[in-house]
Amino acid sequence: MQPTNDTRAVQDFGAKYARLKAEIGKAIVGQDEVVDHVLIAIFSRGHALLVGVPGLAKTLLVNTVGKALGLTFNRIQFTPDLMPSDIIGSEILDQDRQFKFIKGPLFANIILADEINRTPPKTQAALLEAMQEKSVTAAGRTWPLPEPFFVLATQNPIEQEGTYPLPEAQLDRFMFNIHVDYPSYQEELAVVKATTSDVVPDVKPVLSAEEIQFYQGLVRRIPVADNVVEYAVKLAGRTRPGREGVPAIITDHISWGAGPRASQYLVVGAKCHALARGRFSPDIEDVQAVAKPILRHRLVRNYKAEAEGITVDRIVEQVL
């Protein structure tokens, strides 16, 4: 049931968010920041890219989030021979000799695009319209996708063999680029104990699709002070080489900086970050909390940065 006013809704959202994290915690050990960023992306109407080596429970995380949110969920395993029609759908000739569109796995609330960089650019590009327009075009017709709709993609590090790096245009469609790191010793100990027994975690849905859409609207409605918006825009601007007042590390090591979409996501992400903590308006610390996963895939390092081993995360930290 949805709250009747926004003040009550903010309080309810904080409680529901905590319950969501508790349900996800039944199956996912640790990775608190990763879970936070995935949920913020969802409530901000964004998409998330999870980057990490195989075996770090990226797929399990997305599956668990789908269960906790009570949404329809499809997993698409991206392979080198996958075609655009395999994910969008295709027309067939039915028994009445009429063309009929058979919807592909893209028609679900949550799409797990597993190992998205294992498939060629033609199929990667098939996701672009779906991610941006929330619809797909097939056989000359536009088909709307179910609401809410999110793409949560996993990606192996580019250095591994058999990968096709995502083009910048598609990377920019993802609100967050989330690094999934190795667990700590204690976390790995808990993972091994949990996964080598016969106990299966029972993850229960916390929200309905209607509630998620209501809270997405609430995120957009909460007010933001002008100084916070100005900080977000200035932060994105300071990643663009050739501008006045840009830090030396940007001028020396970055070819291209973040575009205006980064500024938009910094503000929306800050709103959701504040809302999840029961606050009615974001401040500069909320912008900083979401800055790294928003900016890290929007900065293009030059040859000098790669030769010197300077990471994008280090550059973003310097800018902050």
C-alpha positions in Angstrom: 0.0 0.0 0.0 1.4 3.4 -1.0 1.6 6.3 1.6 -0.8 9.2 1.2 1.8 12.0 1.4 5.4 12.4 0.6 6.6 13.1 4.2 5.2 9.7 5.2 6.5 8.2 2.0 10.1 9.2 2.8 9.9 7.5 6.2 8.4 4.4 4.7 11.0 4.3 1.9 13.8 4.2 4.5 12.2 1.2 6.3 11.4 -0.6 3.0 15.0 0.0 1.8 16.4 -1.5 5.0 14.1 -4.6 4.6 15.2 -5.0 1.0 18.9 -5.0 2.0 18.1 -7.6 4.8 16.3 -9.9 2.3 19.2 -9.6 -0.2 21.6 -10.3 2.7 20.1 -13.7 3.1 21.8 -14.8 -0.1 24.6 -12.3 -0.5 27.4 -12.1 2.1 29.0 -8.6 2.4 29.2 -6.5 -0.8 27.2 -3.8 1.1 28.3 -0.9 -1.2 27.6 -3.0 -4.4 24.0 -3.8 -3.2 23.5 -0.1 -2.3 24.5 1.1 -5.7 22.4 -1.5 -7.5 19.3 -0.5 -5.5 20.0 3.2 -6.0 20.2 2.6 -9.8 16.9 0.9 -9.8 15.0 3.5 -7.8 16.6 6.2 -9.9 15.3 4.6 -13.1 18.9 3.8 -14.2 20.8 0.7 -15.4 23.9 -0.8 -13.8 27.0 -2.5 -15.0 28.7 -4.9 -12.6 32.4 -5.5 -13.4 34.4 -8.3 -11.8 36.2 -11.5 -12.5 34.1 -14.7 -12.6 32.9 -16.3 -9.4 32.1 -13.2 -7.4 28.3 -13.8 -7.2 27.4 -11.1 -9.7 24.7 -13.2 -11.3 23.4 -14.4 -7.9 23.2 -10.8 -6.7 21.0 -9.7 -9.7 18.8 -12.8 -9.3 18.4 -12.1 -5.6 17.5 -8.4 -6.2 14.8 -9.5 -8.7 13.3 -11.8 -6.1 13.4 -9.2 -3.3 11.7 -6.6 -5.6 9.0 -9.1 -6.7 9.6 -8.4 -10.4 9.7 -10.6 -13.5 13.3 -11.6 -14.2 15.0 -12.9 -17.3 18.7 -13.9 -17.7 20.3 -13.5 -21.1 23.6 -15.3 -21.5 25.6 -13.2 -24.0 27.7 -15.4 -26.3 29.7 -14.7 -29.5 26.9 -16.2 -31.7 24.0 -14.3 -30.1 21.9 -12.4 -32.6 19.7 -9.2 -31.9 16.6 -11.2 -32.7 17.5 -13.7 -30.0 17.0 -11.0 -27.3 14.3 -8.8 -28.9 12.1 -11.4 -30.5 11.1 -12.1 -34.1 8.1 -12.6 -36.4 6.9 -16.0 -37.3 4.2 -17.2 -39.7 1.4 -18.8 -37.6 -1.0 -21.6 -38.6 -3.4 -19.0 -40.1 -0.6 -17.8 -42.4 -0.5 -14.5 -40.4 2.8 -12.9 -39.2 2.9 -13.0 -35.4 5.6 -11.3 -33.2 7.1 -13.6 -30.6 8.6 -11.6 -27.8 12.1 -12.3 -26.8 13.6 -12.5 -23.2 14.0 -8.7 -23.2 10.3 -8.4 -22.2 10.7 -8.6 -18.4 11.1 -6.1 -15.6 14.7 -7.0 -14.7 17.1 -8.2 -17.4 20.3 -9.8 -16.4 22.6 -9.3 -19.4 25.2 -11.8 -18.3 28.8 -11.3 -19.6 27.6 -8.5 -22.0 31.1 -8.1 -23.4 31.2 -11.7 -24.7 28.9 -10.8 -27.6 29.7 -8.8 -30.7 28.8 -5.1 -31.0 25.7 -5.7 -33.2 24.0 -7.5 -30.4 25.2 -5.1 -27.8 23.7 -2.3 -29.8 20.3 -4.1 -29.7 20.1 -3.1 -26.1 20.5 0.6 -26.7 16.9 1.4 -27.7 15.6 -0.8 -24.9 17.7 0.9 -22.3 17.0 4.5 -23.4 13.5 4.4 -24.8 12.0 1.4 -22.8 10.8 0.0 -26.0 12.0 -2.1 -29.0 11.4 -1.9 -32.7 10.8 -5.1 -34.6 9.3 -5.7 -38.1 8.4 -2.0 -38.4 6.5 -1.8 -35.1 7.4 -0.4 -31.7 6.7 -2.6 -28.7 6.8 -1.1 -25.2 8.6 -2.9 -22.5 7.0 -3.7 -19.2 7.4 -1.1 -16.4 9.5 -0.8 -14.4 12.4 -1.9 -16.6 16.1 -2.3 -15.7 19.1 -3.8 -17.4 21.7 -5.1 -14.9 24.6 -6.2 -16.9 27.7 -8.2 -15.8 31.0 -7.9 -17.5 34.4 -9.6 -17.1 37.5 -7.4 -17.1 38.4 -6.3 -20.6 41.9 -7.8 -20.1 40.4 -11.3 -20.2 40.4 -13.2 -23.6 37.4 -13.3 -25.9 35.8 -10.0 -24.9 34.4 -7.2 -27.0 34.7 -3.8 -25.2 31.5 -1.9 -24.9 31.4 1.3 -27.0 31.3 4.6 -25.2 27.7 5.3 -26.4 26.4 2.2 -24.7 28.5 2.6 -21.6 27.0 6.1 -21.1 23.5 4.5 -20.9 24.5 2.8 -17.7 24.0 5.0 -14.6 26.6 3.1 -12.5 29.7 1.1 -13.3 30.0 -1.0 -10.1 33.3 -2.8 -9.3 32.7 -6.1 -7.6 35.8 -7.0 -5.7 37.0 -10.1 -3.9 35.4 -10.8 -0.5 37.4 -10.3 2.7 38.7 -13.4 4.5 35.7 -13.4 7.0 33.2 -12.9 4.2 34.7 -15.7 2.1 34.6 -18.0 5.1 30.8 -17.2 5.5 30.2 -17.8 1.8 31.9 -21.2 1.8 30.0 -22.3 4.9 26.6 -21.1 3.5 27.1 -22.6 -0.1 28.5 -26.0 0.9 25.5 -26.9 3.1 22.0 -27.9 2.1 20.3 -24.7 3.3 18.7 -22.7 0.6 18.0 -19.0 1.4 14.4 -18.0 1.2 14.3 -14.5 -0.3 10.8 -13.0 0.0 9.5 -10.0 -2.1 9.4 -6.7 -0.2 7.9 -4.4 -2.8 5.5 -4.7 -5.7 6.0 -3.2 -9.2 3.5 -0.4 -8.4 5.3 0.5 -5.2 8.7 0.6 -7.0 7.2 3.0 -9.6 5.7 5.2 -6.8 9.1 5.4 -5.1 10.9 6.2 -8.4 8.5 9.1 -8.7 9.2 10.1 -5.1 13.0 10.2 -5.8 12.3 12.7 -8.6 10.0 14.9 -6.5 12.3 15.5 -3.5 13.9 19.0 -3.6 17.5 19.7 -4.1 19.3 22.9 -2.9 20.9 25.0 -5.7 24.4 24.6 -4.2 24.1 20.8 -4.5 23.1 20.9 -8.1 25.9 23.4 -8.8 28.4 21.1 -7.1 27.3 18.2 -9.3 27.6 20.2 -12.5 31.0 21.6 -11.5 32.2 18.1 -10.6 31.3 16.7 -14.0 32.8 19.8 -15.7 36.1 19.3 -13.9 36.6 16.0 -15.7 36.7 17.6 -19.1 40.2 18.4 -20.3 40.8 21.8 -22.0 38.5 23.7 -19.6 39.7 26.5 -17.4 40.4 25.5 -13.8 40.5 21.7 -14.6 42.9 19.7 -12.3 46.3 18.9 -13.8 45.6 15.1 -13.5 42.7 15.5 -15.9 44.7 17.6 -18.4 47.6 15.1 -18.3 45.7 11.8 -18.3 42.2 12.1 -19.7 41.2 12.3 -23.4 37.5 12.8 -22.9 35.5 13.7 -19.8 32.0 13.0 -18.6 29.0 14.5 -20.5 25.9 16.2 -19.2 24.2 12.8 -18.5 26.8 12.4 -15.6 25.5 15.6 -14.0 21.9 14.4 -14.2 22.8 11.0 -12.7 24.9 12.7 -9.9 21.8 14.7 -8.8 19.3 11.8 -9.1 21.7 9.4 -7.5 22.3 11.8 -4.6 18.5 12.2 -4.1 18.0 8.4 -3.8 21.1 8.1 -1.6 19.6 10.7 0.8 16.1 9.2 0.6 17.4 5.7 1.5 18.8 7.2 4.7 15.5 8.9 5.6 16.5 12.4 4.7 14.2 14.8 2.8 16.9 16.5 0.6 20.4 15.5 -0.5 23.6 17.4 0.3 27.1 17.5 -1.2 28.2 14.3 0.7 25.4 12.4 -1.1 26.8 13.5 -4.5 30.2 12.4 -3.5 28.9 9.0 -2.3 27.7 8.2 -5.8 30.3 10.0 -7.9 32.8 7.2 -8.4 30.5 4.6 -10.0 28.9 7.3 -12.1 32.1 8.8 -13.4 34.5 5.9 -13.7 33.1 4.6 -17.1 32.6 8.1 -18.5 36.3 9.2 -18.4 38.5 8.0 -21.2 42.2 7.7 -20.2 44.9 8.6 -22.7 48.0 6.7 -23.5 50.1 8.4 -20.8 47.7 7.3 -18.1 47.7 3.7 -19.3 51.5 3.7 -19.6 51.9 5.1 -16.0 49.2 2.7 -14.6 47.0 5.5 -13.4 43.5 4.2 -12.8 40.2 6.1 -13.5 39.3 5.6 -9.8 42.5 7.3 -8.7 41.7 10.2 -11.1 38.1 10.5 -9.8 39.4 10.6 -6.2 41.8 13.4 -7.1 38.9 15.4 -8.7 36.7 14.9 -5.7 
